């Protein structure tokens, strides 16, 4: 049995679907803050990674765990070692952790302290573990849905600074491979898209998918920060803007890990935009 935390999120929901389609017994975990629409045969359990008793209940009987921390859990919560000991005590032997490329490229940032602590705790544990370290998510551009729908406008900062953003289903596919297959123990995979793409180019790709023009409006740093603070802690918002506006050379590199794990190229932003274009109509 495989337990998936964050099962209603951009990556977790896809992990659940892919595992179910592969015939795995899946338990999808959420805190009850979103409606739950799961594939047939998937069990739903309500639980909170930030509460060790709750976590012990939801992973009981599982062999493997997809572990995601988000929101407040990125800056506070149970000690990683205690969390891993809790899941191991319930019989979990394999954990796949959704980490971040920034844990490597910006280890000095306070926003990654918890992520780094989890990676270190896994490496020191007796669990089979894999870290999946995505760069920027293509799905971050879902923040454009409302202005695209109502104004045919894309608002974003740093219009001409690019990153190799990655499609969430590529992140999920790498995680599913690590959950289901042997040979990934002790690995840390950096997952990116196949090419650097700027926000302005993303807007052009989205316009092409829609079949109509979109107006690009470049936001100031302060405007972008105010938007991010609606859904992430201050420290996370600040280092997110730092990556978007001042990426390191390493953050702009295209990683081979998606193709290495999946045996196919990573999905481009344009391909992803065609896949999700209905959300923007």
VOBA-1610 file (N, C-alpha, C; in pm, whole numbers, padded with zeros to 5 digits, always signed):
BEGIN
Unk+00084-00120+00000Unk+00000+00000+00000Unk+00088+00125+00000Unk+00048+00223-00079Unk+00122+00348-00089Unk+00034+00462-00041Unk+00085+00540+00052Unk+00013+00656+00105Unk+00068+00782+00039Unk-00023+00870-00002Unk+00014+00995-00068Unk-00036+01111+00015Unk+00055+01189+00072Unk+00013+01311+00141Unk+00005+01425+00040Unk-00069+01530+00079Unk-00091+01639-00016Unk-00167+01592-00138Unk-00264+01501-00117Unk-00326+01429-00228Unk-00422+01514-00310Unk-00455+01635-00266Unk-00541+01723-00346Unk-00462+01832-00416Unk-00328+01831-00405Unk-00246+01936-00462Unk-00208+01911-00607Unk-00131+02005-00662Unk-00093+01998-00804Unk-00015+01873-00838Unk+00074+01830-00747Unk+00154+01710-00772Unk+00089+01587-00709Unk+00047+01598-00584Unk-00009+01483-00513Unk-00128+01421-00582Unk-00217+01504-00638Unk-00335+01450-00705Unk-00295+01368-00828Unk-00189+01410-00896Unk-00143+01335-01014Unk-00074+01206-00970Unk+00002+01212-00860Unk+00064+01090-00806Unk-00044+00987-00774Unk-00151+01031-00709Unk-00262+00940-00676Unk-00317+00876-00802Unk-00346+00957-00903Unk-00405+00905-01027Unk-00311+00806-01096Unk-00182+00842-01106Unk-00087+00754-01174Unk-00072+00621-01102Unk-00067+00625-00970Unk-00055+00501-00893Unk-00179+00414-00911Unk-00296+00477-00907Unk-00421+00402-00924Unk-00426+00338-01062Unk-00386+00414-01164Unk-00387+00360-01300Unk-00289+00245-01315Unk-00184+00244-01233Unk-00085+00135-01238Unk-00129+00014-01156Unk-00247+00023-01093Unk-00299-00090-01018Unk-00254-00098-00874Unk-00192+00006-00824Unk-00146+00006-00684Unk-00262+00031-00588Unk-00251-00022-00468Unk-00343+00011-00360Unk-00299+00145-00302Unk-00386+00246-00307Unk-00347+00382-00275Unk-00436+00440-00166Unk-00373+00508-00071Unk-00444+00588+00029Unk-00408+00734+00005Unk-00508+00816-00020Unk-00488+00958-00044Unk-00518+01035+00084Unk-00423+01117+00126Unk-00435+01190+00252Unk-00450+01338+00226Unk-00547+01399+00291Unk-00561+01545+00288Unk-00612+01591+00424Unk-00601+01722+00447Unk-00645+01778+00575Unk-00792+01819+00573Unk-00859+01795+00462Unk-01001+01828+00456Unk-01030+01970+00415Unk-00929+02041+00363Unk-00949+02180+00327Unk-00997+02197+00183Unk-00995+02090+00103Unk-01043+02095-00033Unk-01137+01977-00058Unk-01232+01992-00151Unk-01313+01876-00188Unk-01225+01763-00241Unk-01265+01641-00213Unk-01185+01526-00253Unk-01256+01451-00365Unk-01191+01443-00481Unk-01242+01370-00596Unk-01134+01273-00638Unk-01152+01147-00603Unk-01046+01048-00619Unk-01083+00942-00722Unk-00982+00882-00783Unk-01008+00770-00875Unk-01076+00655-00802Unk-01147+00575-00878Unk-01217+00461-00819Unk-01116+00367-00753Unk-01149+00322-00634Unk-01066+00227-00561Unk-00965+00290-00468Unk-00949+00422-00473Unk-00855+00491-00385Unk-00923+00524-00253Unk-00859+00488-00144Unk-00911+00519-00011Unk-00869+00659+00030Unk-00959+00732+00093Unk-00926+00865+00144Unk-00917+00862+00296Unk-00810+00922+00349Unk-00797+00939+00493Unk-00764+01085+00522Unk-00829+01140+00621Unk-00799+01277+00662Unk-00687+01273+00766Unk-00586+01355+00744Unk-00474+01358+00836Unk-00387+01479+00812Unk-00295+01501+00903Unk-00210+01620+00899Unk-00066+01579+00926Unk+00022+01608+00831Unk+00164+01577+00848Unk+00221+01649+00970Unk+00162+01761+01007Unk+00211+01836+01122Unk+00172+01778+01256Unk+00094+01671+01258Unk+00050+01607+01381Unk+00094+01461+01375Unk+00191+01424+01457Unk+00249+01290+01446Unk+00149+01179+01475Unk+00057+01201+01568Unk-00045+01098+01595Unk-00135+01080+01473Unk-00173+01191+01414Unk-00255+01185+01293Unk-00179+01116+01179Unk-00052+01149+01165Unk+00029+01088+01059Unk+00041+00938+01081Unk+00062+00896+01205Unk+00073+00752+01234Unk-00053+00679+01192Unk-00168+00740+01216Unk-00295+00677+01179Unk-00306+00659+01027Unk-00271+00764+00952Unk-00296+00758+00807Unk-00196+00669+00735Unk-00076+00648+00791Unk+00023+00562+00723Unk+00020+00418+00772Unk-00065+00389+00869Unk-00072+00253+00923Unk-00100+00153+00812Unk-00014+00053+00802Unk-00030-00052+00701Unk+00037-00025+00569Unk+00101+00091+00555Unk+00161+00128+00427Unk+00303+00075+00414Unk+00344+00047+00292Unk+00481+00011+00260Unk+00563+00132+00218Unk+00496+00228+00152Unk+00566+00343+00096Unk+00484+00469+00118Unk+00554+00583+00121Unk+00490+00712+00149Unk+00545+00818+00055Unk+00455+00892-00008Unk+00491+01014-00078Unk+00471+01128+00021Unk+00581+01194+00057Unk+00579+01293+00164Unk+00592+01433+00106Unk+00494+01514+00136Unk+00492+01653+00090Unk+00467+01744+00209Unk+00550+01847+00221Unk+00525+01950+00321Unk+00495+02079+00247Unk+00397+02153+00297Unk+00357+02275+00229Unk+00304+02376+00330Unk+00285+02500+00286Unk+00231+02602+00375Unk+00316+02621+00499Unk+00252+02621+00615Unk+00323+02640+00741Unk+00428+02532+00766Unk+00404+02412+00710Unk+00499+02303+00732Unk+00636+02330+00671Unk+00643+02426+00579Unk+00772+02462+00520Unk+00863+02535+00619Unk+00804+02590+00724Unk+00884+02667+00820Unk+00870+02618+00964Unk+00773+02529+00992Unk+00755+02482+01129Unk+00692+02343+01125Unk+00689+02279+01243Unk+00628+02146+01251Unk+00717+02049+01325Unk+00678+01921+01327Unk+00756+01820+01399Unk+00897+01809+01344Unk+00989+01772+01430Unk+01126+01750+01384Unk+01127+01637+01280Unk+01201+01657+01171Unk+01202+01555+01066Unk+01238+01415+01116Unk+01335+01405+01207Unk+01373+01273+01257Unk+01257+01206+01328Unk+01183+01284+01409Unk+01068+01229+01480Unk+00960+01185+01381Unk+00940+01262+01276Unk+00839+01226+01176Unk+00878+01096+01107Unk+01004+01083+01067Unk+01047+00961+00999Unk+01040+00840+01091Unk+01072+00859+01217Unk+01062+00749+01313Unk+00917+00706+01331Unk+00826+00803+01326Unk+00683+00774+01338Unk+00635+00688+01224Unk+00673+00722+01101Unk+00624+00643+00987Unk+00692+00506+00983Unk+00820+00500+01022Unk+00890+00371+01023Unk+00826+00277+01124Unk+00782+00332+01237Unk+00719+00250+01340Unk+00587+00189+01292Unk+00529+00248+01189Unk+00404+00195+01133Unk+00428+00098+01017Unk+00554+00070+00988Unk+00586-00028+00885Unk+00627+00029+00751Unk+00628+00161+00738Unk+00672+00221+00612Unk+00821+00194+00594Unk+00859+00149+00476Unk+01001+00122+00451Unk+01060+00211+00342Unk+00973+00276+00264Unk+01020+00360+00154Unk+00949+00494+00159Unk+01026+00602+00146Unk+00967+00736+00144Unk+01024+00813+00026Unk+00936+00878-00046Unk+00975+00968-00155Unk+00933+01108-00112Unk+01029+01196-00101Unk+01008+01329-00045Unk+01009+01433-00157Unk+00904+01515-00162Unk+00902+01625-00258Unk+00983+01740-00200Unk+01106+01751-00244Unk+01199+01852-00196Unk+01195+01972-00290Unk+01306+02038-00311Unk+01313+02153-00399Unk+01456+02171-00447Unk+01471+02213-00570Unk+01604+02243-00622Unk+01672+02350-00538Unk+01594+02441-00484Unk+01651+02549-00404Unk+01723+02502-00279Unk+01690+02381-00231Unk+01762+02328-00115Unk+01909+02306-00145Unk+01941+02292-00274Unk+02079+02275-00317Unk+02139+02406-00364Unk+02062+02482-00442Unk+02115+02604-00501Unk+02118+02720-00403Unk+02033+02716-00300Unk+02027+02826-00202Unk+02018+02772-00059Unk+02115+02693-00018Unk+02107+02630+00114Unk+02110+02730+00229Unk+02158+02853+00201Unk+02164+02953+00307Unk+02029+03019+00334Unk+01932+02997+00247Unk+01801+03061+00261Unk+01721+02995+00372Unk+01667+03076+00462Unk+01585+03022+00570Unk+01462+02951+00521Unk+01414+02988+00404Unk+01296+02923+00349Unk+01317+02777+00316Unk+01442+02731+00306Unk+01471+02592+00274Unk+01524+02514+00394Unk+01528+02576+00510Unk+01587+02509+00626Unk+01516+02378+00658Unk+01382+02377+00656Unk+01308+02255+00686Unk+01328+02149+00578Unk+01330+02193+00454Unk+01349+02099+00345Unk+01486+02031+00357Unk+01588+02109+00385Unk+01722+02054+00402Unk+01727+01959+00521Unk+01659+01998+00629Unk+01656+01913+00748Unk+01592+01778+00718Unk+01487+01776+00637Unk+01424+01649+00600Unk+01519+01564+00516Unk+01589+01626+00424Unk+01682+01548+00342Unk+01792+01486+00428Unk+01845+01563+00521Unk+01949+01510+00609Unk+01896+01398+00697Unk+01773+01415+00747Unk+01715+01312+00834Unk+01690+01183+00756Unk+01647+01194+00633Unk+01627+01073+00552Unk+01759+01001+00528Unk+01861+01077+00496Unk+01992+01016+00469Unk+02047+00944+00592Unk+02011+00993+00709Unk+02060+00932+00834Unk+01971+00818+00883Unk+01857+00799+00818Unk+01762+00697+00862Unk+01792+00562+00797Unk+01717+00461+00838Unk+01729+00329+00777Unk+01624+00306+00670Unk+01547+00410+00638Unk+01446+00400+00534Unk+01510+00399+00395Unk+01443+00339+00298Unk+01475+00363+00159Unk+01417+00500+00125Unk+01498+00587+00067Unk+01449+00722+00044Unk+01493+00775-00092Unk+01411+00864-00144Unk+01442+00935-00266Unk+01393+01078-00250Unk+01474+01175-00290Unk+01433+01314-00294Unk+01405+01354-00439Unk+01292+01417-00460Unk+01257+01471-00590Unk+01262+01623-00578Unk+01356+01684-00651Unk+01385+01827-00635Unk+01344+01904-00760Unk+01219+01947-00768Unk+01178+02024-00885Unk+01231+02167-00881Unk+01250+02222-01000Unk+01272+02366-01012Unk+01137+02435-01012Unk+01124+02544-01086Unk+00998+02615-01092Unk+00888+02531-01156Unk+00767+02541-01100Unk+00653+02466-01150Unk+00586+02541-01264Unk+00557+02472-01373Unk+00476+02532-01479Unk+00339+02573-01425Unk+00288+02498-01330Unk+00154+02527-01275Unk+00150+02654-01192Unk+00266+02715-01161Unk+00261+02845-01095Unk+00186+02947-01180Unk+00182+02922-01311Unk+00111+03016-01397Unk-00041+03000-01391Unk-00090+02905-01311Unk-00233+02904-01282Unk-00275+03033-01211Unk-00179+03103-01153Unk-00209+03234-01093Unk-00261+03332-01199Unk-00241+03300-01325Unk-00286+03388-01433Unk-00429+03358-01477Unk-00492+03255-01423Unk-00622+03212-01476Unk-00724+03326-01476Unk-00741+03394-01364Unk-00845+03497-01356Unk-00818+03613-01452Unk-00696+03672-01452Unk-00674+03781-01548Unk-00679+03738-01694Unk-00638+03613-01722Unk-00649+03565-01860Unk-00795+03552-01900Unk-00875+03493-01812Unk-01017+03474-01843Unk-01091+03608-01858Unk-01064+03701-01770Unk-01145+03824-01764Unk-01087+03941-01843Unk-00953+03943-01860Unk-00891+04058-01924Unk-00801+04021-02041Unk-00785+03890-02067Unk-00689+03844-02167Unk-00553+03909-02144Unk-00511+03901-02017Unk-00389+03967-01971Unk-00310+03872-01882Unk-00177+03876-01894Unk-00088+03795-01810Unk-00002+03890-01727Unk-00018+03890-01593Unk+00064+03974-01507Unk+00176+03893-01442Unk+00300+03934-01458Unk+00412+03859-01399Unk+00534+03950-01386Unk+00618+03924-01286Unk+00743+04000-01274Unk+00852+03939-01361Unk+00959+04015-01380Unk+01082+03963-01443Unk+01052+03897-01579Unk+00986+03972-01667Unk+00933+03917-01791Unk+01034+03850-01881Unk+01160+03891-01874Unk+01258+03838-01968Unk+01367+03756-01900Unk+01340+03709-01779Unk+01433+03622-01707Unk+01374+03482-01705Unk+01448+03385-01757Unk+01391+03253-01777Unk+01442+03145-01682Unk+01359+03042-01667Unk+01393+02922-01591Unk+01337+02801-01667Unk+01395+02683-01648Unk+01343+02563-01714Unk+01228+02501-01633Unk+01113+02568-01634Unk+01001+02525-01550Unk+00955+02385-01590Unk+00904+02313-01490Unk+00873+02171-01508Unk+00723+02148-01493Unk+00668+02062-01576Unk+00527+02025-01569Unk+00502+01939-01445Unk+00395+01967-01369Unk+00368+01886-01250Unk+00357+01737-01278Unk+00305+01698-01396Unk+00294+01554-01420Unk+00429+01489-01444Unk+00533+01566-01480Unk+00667+01509-01486Unk+00723+01487-01345Unk+00696+01583-01257Unk+00737+01567-01117Unk+00671+01443-01059Unk+00540+01432-01081Unk+00465+01319-01028Unk+00514+01187-01085Unk+00545+01184-01214Unk+00589+01060-01277Unk+00722+01012-01220Unk+00813+01105-01192Unk+00940+01067-01130Unk+00915+01012-00990Unk+00825+01078-00915Unk+00793+01031-00780Unk+00731+00892-00785Unk+00641+00869-00879Unk+00575+00738-00890Unk+00677+00629-00924Unk+00770+00659-01012Unk+00874+00561-01043Unk+00953+00524-00917Unk+00986+00624-00837Unk+01063+00597-00715Unk+00981+00522-00611Unk+00850+00547-00608Unk+00763+00476-00514Unk+00745+00330-00552Unk+00739+00301-00682Unk+00703+00168-00729Unk+00822+00079-00761Unk+00936+00139-00798Unk+01048+00062-00850Unk+01164+00058-00752Unk+01240-00048-00758Unk+01367-00053-00686Unk+01472+00026-00766Unk+01583+00055-00701Unk+01692+00121-00769Unk+01699+00272-00751Unk+01607+00328-00671Unk+01607+00473-00651Unk+01649+00511-00509Unk+01686+00413-00428Unk+01723+00440-00290Unk+01847+00529-00284Unk+01839+00635-00204Unk+01952+00725-00185Unk+01973+00824-00298Unk+01877+00831-00391Unk+01891+00921-00505Unk+01820+01054-00480Unk+01875+01160-00537Unk+01811+01291-00536Unk+01803+01338-00680Unk+01681+01349-00731Unk+01659+01382-00872Unk+01619+01528-00886Unk+01692+01602-00965Unk+01654+01738-01001Unk+01566+01732-01124Unk+01444+01780-01113Unk+01350+01770-01225Unk+01319+01909-01278Unk+01345+01928-01406Unk+01321+02055-01474Unk+01253+02027-01607Unk+01210+02136-01672Unk+01164+02126-01809Unk+01281+02110-01903Unk+01253+02100-02035Unk+01358+02072-02132Unk+01430+02196-02182Unk+01384+02317-02143Unk+01445+02439-02194Unk+01410+02555-02103Unk+01496+02655-02101Unk+01467+02779-02028Unk+01356+02854-02100Unk+01259+02905-02024Unk+01149+02981-02081Unk+01118+03100-01991Unk+01104+03217-02048Unk+01075+03339-01971Unk+00924+03352-01950Unk+00882+03434-01853Unk+00738+03459-01837Unk+00674+03514-01964Unk+00745+03602-02034Unk+00689+03656-02158Unk+00669+03544-02262Unk+00764+03451-02268Unk+00750+03338-02360Unk+00640+03243-02314Unk+00624+03228-02185Unk+00513+03146-02134Unk+00380+03207-02176Unk+00369+03338-02166Unk+00245+03405-02206Unk+00218+03383-02355Unk+00324+03386-02435Unk+00309+03362-02579Unk+00265+03218-02606Unk+00322+03123-02532Unk+00283+02983-02549Unk+00138+02961-02507Unk+00098+03027-02400Unk-00040+03015-02354Unk-00136+03078-02456Unk-00097+03192-02513Unk-00179+03255-02616Unk-00193+03163-02738Unk-00085+03096-02775Unk-00091+03003-02887Unk-00185+02887-02857Unk-00182+02838-02734Unk-00271+02728-02696Unk-00417+02773-02699Unk-00441+02897-02657Unk-00577+02952-02657Unk-00624+02990-02797Unk-00528+03020-02884Unk-00563+03064-03017Unk-00606+03208-03025Unk-00561+03289-02929Unk-00591+03432-02930Unk-00483+03507-02852Unk-00464+03636-02882Unk-00355+03710-02818Unk-00380+03738-02671Unk-00272+03747-02596Unk-00275+03787-02456Unk-00181+03905-02436Unk-00220+03998-02351Unk-00137+04115-02321Unk-00050+04083-02200Unk+00080+04104-02211Unk+00173+04078-02099Unk+00195+04208-02022Unk+00174+04203-01891Unk+00194+04318-01804Unk+00300+04281-01701Unk+00412+04350-01703Unk+00521+04318-01611Unk+00497+04383-01475Unk+00491+04300-01371Unk+00470+04349-01235Unk+00602+04395-01174Unk+00591+04491-01082Unk+00708+04529-01003Unk+00735+04421-00899Unk+00853+04426-00839Unk+00888+04332-00733Unk+00786+04339-00620Unk+00749+04460-00577Unk+00657+04475-00465Unk+00518+04423-00499Unk+00472+04445-00621Unk+00342+04394-00661Unk+00341+04242-00661Unk+00448+04183-00714Unk+00457+04037-00717Unk+00463+03980-00575Unk+00538+04045-00488Unk+00550+03998-00350Unk+00415+04000-00279Unk+00340+04106-00298Unk+00208+04115-00236Unk+00118+04000-00282Unk+00126+03965-00409Unk+00046+03854-00460Unk+00088+03721-00396Unk+00218+03698-00385Unk+00266+03572-00329Unk+00229+03556-00182Unk+00225+03666-00109Unk+00196+03658+00034Unk+00053+03614+00063Unk-00031+03610-00040Unk-00166+03559-00020Unk-00168+03410+00005Unk-00062+03338-00038Unk-00068+03192-00025Unk+00063+03127+00017Unk+00162+03204+00063Unk+00284+03142+00114Unk+00346+03229+00223Unk+00423+03169+00315Unk+00489+03246+00420Unk+00585+03350+00362Unk+00612+03453+00441Unk+00695+03564+00395Unk+00832+03518+00348Unk+00896+03431+00426Unk+01031+03387+00390Unk+01030+03310+00258Unk+00924+03230+00236Unk+00914+03153+00112Unk+00889+03247-00006Unk+00804+03348+00014Unk+00777+03445-00092Unk+00904+03519-00132Unk+00984+03557-00034Unk+01104+03635-00064Unk+01206+03553-00142Unk+01229+03428-00103Unk+01329+03352-00179Unk+01273+03305-00314Unk+01140+03291-00324Unk+01080+03262-00455Unk+01107+03377-00552Unk+01087+03500-00507Unk+01113+03616-00592Unk+01262+03627-00625Unk+01346+03589-00531Unk+01489+03592-00557Unk+01526+03497-00670Unk+01467+03378-00668Unk+01494+03281-00775Unk+01441+03332-00908Unk+01319+03386-00907Unk+01258+03434-01032Unk+01334+03551-01091Unk+01383+03639-01003Unk+01447+03761-01052Unk+01597+03754-01066Unk+01660+03667-00986Unk+01806+03656-00989Unk+01846+03508-00984Unk+01805+03429-01083Unk+01840+03286-01080Unk+01990+03266-01092Unk+02040+03165-01023Unk+02180+03128-01036Unk+02199+03052-01166Unk+02322+03042-01216Unk+02345+02960-01336Unk+02296+02817-01319Unk+02311+02762-01198Unk+02266+02625-01174Unk+02115+02613-01188Unk+02042+02717-01144Unk+01896+02715-01151Unk+01844+02728-01294Unk+01929+02774-01384Unk+01889+02787-01524Unk+01934+02668-01609Unk+02002+02572-01546Unk+02044+02453-01619Unk+01928+02357-01640Unk+01927+02289-01753Unk+01829+02184-01779Unk+01886+02053-01725Unk+01811+01989-01637Unk+01857+01862-01579Unk+01818+01745-01668Unk+01902+01642-01675Unk+01869+01522-01753Unk+01787+01420-01674Unk+01754+01450-01547Unk+01699+01346-01461Unk+01560+01297-01502Unk+01475+01385-01556Unk+01344+01338-01600Unk+01360+01230-01706Unk+01442+01257-01806Unk+01462+01158-01912Unk+01535+01035-01859Unk+01626+01054-01765Unk+01701+00941-01710Unk+01608+00845-01635Unk+01512+00900-01560Unk+01422+00816-01482Unk+01308+00761-01566Unk+01252+00845-01655Unk+01131+00808-01726Unk+01156+00752-01866Unk+01277+00774-01919Unk+01305+00726-02052Unk+01239+00805-02163Unk+01199+00928-02132Unk+01140+01018-02231Unk+01180+01161-02196Unk+01176+01253-02292Unk+01211+01391-02262Unk+01111+01456-02165Unk+01158+01557-02095Unk+01069+01636-02011Unk+00970+01713-02099Unk+00857+01749-02040Unk+00750+01819-02111Unk+00779+01969-02115Unk+00766+02029-02233Unk+00790+02173-02246Unk+00671+02252-02189Unk+00695+02382-02162Unk+00585+02464-02112Unk+00474+02473-02217Unk+00511+02485-02343Unk+00410+02492-02448Unk+00323+02368-02455Unk+00384+02250-02439Unk+00309+02125-02439Unk+00216+02119-02317Unk+00269+02162-02202Unk+00187+02164-02081Unk+00070+02260-02096Unk+00093+02377-02156Unk-00014+02476-02175Unk-00126+02419-02260Unk-00094+02343-02363Unk-00197+02281-02446Unk-00280+02181-02364Unk-00214+02114-02273Unk-00280+02011-02192Unk-00379+02073-02094Unk-00349+02190-02040Unk-00431+02251-01935Unk-00506+02374-01984Unk-00508+02400-02113Unk-00562+02526-02164Unk-00708+02549-02124Unk-00783+02443-02103Unk-00923+02459-02063Unk-00939+02538-01935Unk-00841+02533-01846Unk-00850+02608-01721Unk-00848+02759-01744Unk-00793+02800-01859Unk-00776+02944-01886Unk-00887+03000-01974Unk-00978+02917-02020Unk-01082+02965-02112Unk-01197+03034-02037
//
